């Protein structure tokens, strides 16, 4: 075989051969993932439970974090290698100098929506004026989307900073007029009788990202590619049947979410590893306008090692 063909064959083998077989079948490369569990990270759990990481020669240790910011901090401090997060968490960290990069998308679009009581008078963005609306944070991508739409319609609302469970409790108590929720809390609220309005706000906004330490990526570029490949295989399994008994079982095991809510809304989670560059850049511009970051990182958000694999495609 000619030298050029030998090189090409070697490169192809790199992407189809499990990482363990390159270093010896008995050797599994260890990766620590910091995770604030949610059904939005279901591809992580499916890849772990179905042995997809091990298939690619990787031993994953999932370390639980109470919040996305805590997961981020474990990675930034070197106590973990990779974390799943809302894109604004990663963008804000990178925009303020944290040594991390986005290696893949998790899902898109954002599935967060506004839920209100069935008898609510809220039917347009203008109707939000002066209303008390729960949302996890003013920097959440869904909250940004609703705030932007409401402001343009003259319907600026009062944000009550509440996470999913407390927001639903506040809705039930009549303490707020609406809540911007994500799965599985959207399904939990729907099953309680609340309704979705103004669904279109965040439908073009990218959702979660997979992020890693710069030093970890640089030291393990092949491993990182295999890690993403394992996640991609998990995505295909989930998308084939989001409410399959085994998928629901895994989601319930890792997140504690009610099985009926998982079955009700799991089809809304459109998992992908393909990075939504334009949407992430737009979120960066919004965070910059809010003075939450020093600069919009733009394409510096993304790991060069994954160019042409999860981003940078024409």
C-alpha positions in Angstrom: 0.0 0.0 0.0 1.3 3.5 -0.8 2.4 5.7 2.1 -0.4 8.2 1.6 -3.0 5.4 1.7 -1.4 4.0 4.8 -1.8 7.3 6.6 -5.4 7.7 5.5 -6.2 4.2 6.7 -4.6 5.0 10.0 -6.7 8.1 10.4 -9.9 6.3 9.5 -9.1 3.6 12.1 -8.7 6.2 14.8 -12.4 7.1 14.5 -13.9 3.6 14.2 -11.7 1.7 16.6 -12.5 2.0 20.4 -9.9 4.0 22.3 -9.1 1.0 24.6 -8.0 -1.2 21.7 -5.4 1.4 20.8 -3.8 1.3 24.2 -4.6 -2.3 25.1 -7.9 -3.9 25.6 -7.6 -3.9 29.4 -6.9 -0.2 29.7 -9.9 2.1 30.2 -9.2 5.9 30.1 -10.8 7.6 33.1 -12.9 10.7 32.7 -14.6 12.5 35.6 -17.9 14.2 34.7 -19.4 16.8 37.1 -23.1 16.7 36.8 -26.2 18.5 38.2 -28.7 15.9 37.2 -31.6 16.6 35.0 -33.4 14.8 32.1 -31.6 17.3 29.8 -28.5 15.3 30.5 -30.1 12.0 29.7 -27.6 11.2 26.9 -24.9 11.1 29.6 -26.8 8.6 31.7 -27.8 6.4 28.7 -24.2 6.3 27.5 -23.1 5.3 31.0 -25.9 2.7 31.7 -25.7 1.0 28.3 -22.0 0.7 28.3 -21.3 3.1 25.4 -18.5 4.9 27.1 -16.8 1.5 27.9 -17.3 0.5 24.3 -15.2 3.4 23.3 -12.5 2.6 26.0 -13.6 5.2 28.5 -14.4 4.7 32.2 -16.7 7.6 33.3 -17.1 8.6 36.9 -20.1 10.9 37.4 -19.7 13.2 40.3 -22.9 14.8 41.4 -23.1 18.6 41.8 -26.1 20.4 43.3 -26.1 23.2 40.6 -24.7 23.8 37.1 -22.4 26.4 38.5 -21.0 23.9 41.0 -20.4 21.4 38.2 -18.6 24.2 36.3 -16.4 25.0 39.3 -15.4 21.4 39.7 -14.1 21.4 36.1 -12.4 24.8 36.3 -10.6 23.8 39.5 -9.4 20.6 37.9 -11.4 18.2 40.2 -13.4 17.1 37.1 -12.8 17.0 33.4 -16.2 17.6 31.7 -19.6 19.0 32.6 -23.0 19.5 31.0 -24.6 22.9 31.4 -26.9 25.6 30.1 -25.0 27.4 27.3 -25.1 30.7 29.2 -23.2 29.1 32.1 -20.4 28.0 29.7 -20.4 31.3 27.7 -20.2 33.4 30.8 -17.4 31.4 32.2 -15.4 31.5 29.0 -16.2 35.1 28.4 -14.7 35.9 31.8 -11.6 33.9 31.2 -12.3 30.4 32.5 -10.0 27.8 31.0 -12.8 25.7 29.4 -14.2 25.1 25.9 -17.5 23.8 24.5 -16.9 20.4 22.9 -20.4 19.5 21.8 -24.1 20.5 21.9 -26.4 18.4 24.1 -29.8 19.3 22.6 -31.5 22.0 20.6 -33.7 23.9 20.7 -34.3 25.2 24.2 -37.5 23.5 25.4 -38.3 26.0 28.2 -41.7 27.5 27.9 -44.1 29.8 29.9 -46.8 28.1 31.9 -49.8 29.9 33.4 -53.0 28.9 35.2 -55.8 27.8 32.8 -57.8 30.9 33.6 -54.9 33.3 32.9 -55.4 36.5 31.0 -51.9 36.2 29.5 -52.3 35.6 25.8 -49.6 37.9 24.3 -46.2 39.3 25.2 -47.8 42.7 25.9 -50.0 41.0 28.5 -46.9 40.2 30.5 -46.5 43.8 31.6 -46.1 44.1 35.4 -46.8 40.3 35.8 -44.8 38.2 38.3 -43.0 35.5 36.3 -40.8 32.9 37.8 -37.5 32.0 36.2 -34.3 30.5 37.4 -32.0 33.4 36.5 -32.0 36.6 34.4 -29.0 35.0 32.5 -30.9 31.8 31.7 -31.3 31.5 27.9 -35.0 31.0 28.1 -35.5 34.0 30.5 -33.4 36.1 28.1 -35.7 35.0 25.2 -38.9 35.9 27.0 -37.5 39.1 28.4 -36.4 40.2 24.9 -39.8 39.4 23.4 -41.7 41.0 26.2 -39.6 44.2 26.1 -40.2 44.6 22.4 -43.9 44.3 23.0 -44.0 46.8 25.9 -44.7 43.9 28.3 -41.8 44.0 30.7 -42.4 41.7 33.6 -41.1 41.2 37.2 -38.8 38.2 37.4 -39.1 36.1 40.5 -36.0 34.0 40.8 -37.3 30.5 41.4 -36.1 27.0 40.2 -38.6 24.5 38.8 -40.0 22.8 41.9 -40.5 26.1 43.9 -41.9 27.8 40.8 -44.6 25.2 40.4 -45.4 25.5 44.2 -45.7 29.2 43.7 -48.0 28.7 40.7 -50.2 26.4 42.8 -50.3 28.9 45.6 -51.3 31.8 43.2 -48.2 33.7 44.3 -47.0 34.3 40.7 -48.7 34.8 37.4 -46.6 32.4 35.4 -43.3 30.4 35.3 -40.7 29.8 32.7 -40.0 26.1 33.1 -37.9 23.4 31.4 -38.5 19.6 31.2 -39.4 17.7 33.3 -41.0 20.5 35.2 -43.0 21.6 32.1 -44.6 18.1 32.0 -45.1 18.1 35.8 -46.9 21.4 35.5 -49.0 20.3 32.5 -50.1 17.2 34.3 -51.2 19.4 37.2 -53.4 21.4 34.8 -51.3 24.4 34.0 -51.1 25.5 30.3 -48.3 26.6 28.0 -48.6 30.0 26.3 -46.3 32.0 24.1 -44.4 28.8 23.2 -42.3 30.5 20.4 -40.0 32.6 22.6 -37.2 30.2 22.9 -37.8 27.9 20.0 -34.7 29.1 18.1 -32.4 29.3 21.1 -29.8 26.5 21.5 -29.9 24.5 24.7 -27.3 22.7 26.8 -23.7 22.2 25.9 -20.9 19.7 26.9 -17.8 21.5 28.1 -14.3 20.5 29.1 -11.1 21.9 30.6 -8.7 23.2 28.1 -5.8 21.2 29.6 -7.8 18.0 29.5 -8.8 18.5 25.9 -5.2 19.3 24.8 -3.8 16.2 26.7 -6.5 13.8 25.4 -7.8 14.9 22.0 -8.5 11.4 20.8 -10.2 10.4 24.0 -12.5 13.5 23.8 -13.5 12.6 20.3 -14.4 9.1 21.4 -16.3 10.5 24.4 -18.4 12.6 22.0 -18.9 9.6 19.7 -20.3 7.6 22.7 -22.7 10.5 23.5 -23.8 10.6 19.8 -24.7 6.9 20.0 -26.7 7.5 23.1 -28.6 10.3 21.3 -29.6 7.9 18.5 -31.0 5.4 21.0 -33.0 8.0 22.8 -34.4 9.7 19.7 -35.5 6.3 18.3 -38.0 5.9 21.2 -37.8 8.6 23.9 -40.5 6.9 26.1 -39.0 3.4 25.8 -39.2 1.6 29.2 -35.4 1.4 29.6 -34.9 5.1 28.7 -37.6 6.2 31.2 -36.0 3.9 33.8 -32.6 5.4 33.4 -34.0 9.0 33.5 -35.9 8.2 36.6 -32.9 6.6 38.3 -30.6 9.5 37.7 -32.9 12.4 38.1 -35.7 11.3 40.4 -38.3 12.9 38.1 -41.7 11.2 38.0 -42.0 8.5 35.3 -45.3 9.9 34.0 -43.7 13.3 33.5 -40.7 11.7 31.7 -43.0 9.8 29.4 -45.1 12.9 28.8 -42.3 15.2 27.7 -39.2 13.2 26.8 -40.0 13.5 23.1 -39.4 17.2 23.3 -35.7 16.7 24.1 -34.0 16.7 20.7 -30.5 15.5 21.4 -27.6 16.3 19.1 -23.8 16.9 19.4 -23.8 19.5 16.5 -23.0 22.9 18.0 -25.4 25.7 17.2 -22.7 28.4 16.6 -25.0 31.2 15.5 -27.4 30.8 18.4 -24.6 30.5 21.0 -23.0 33.7 19.6 -26.3 35.5 19.9 -26.5 34.5 23.6 -23.0 35.8 24.1 -24.0 39.2 22.7 -26.9 39.3 25.1 -24.7 38.4 28.1 -22.3 41.2 26.9 -25.2 43.7 26.7 -26.1 42.7 30.3 -22.5 43.3 31.3 -22.2 39.7 32.6 -19.1 39.0 30.5 -16.1 41.1 29.5 -16.3 40.0 25.9 -18.2 37.7 23.6 -15.9 34.7 22.9 -17.4 34.0 19.5 -15.7 31.0 17.9 -13.2 30.9 20.8 -16.0 29.1 22.7 -15.3 25.9 20.8 -12.5 23.4 21.1 -10.3 23.4 18.0 -9.8 19.7 18.4 -13.5 19.2 17.6 -13.5 21.5 14.5 -15.2 19.7 11.6 -16.7 17.1 14.0 -19.1 19.0 16.3 -18.7 22.5 14.8 -17.1 24.4 11.9 -19.0 22.4 9.3 -20.3 24.3 6.2 
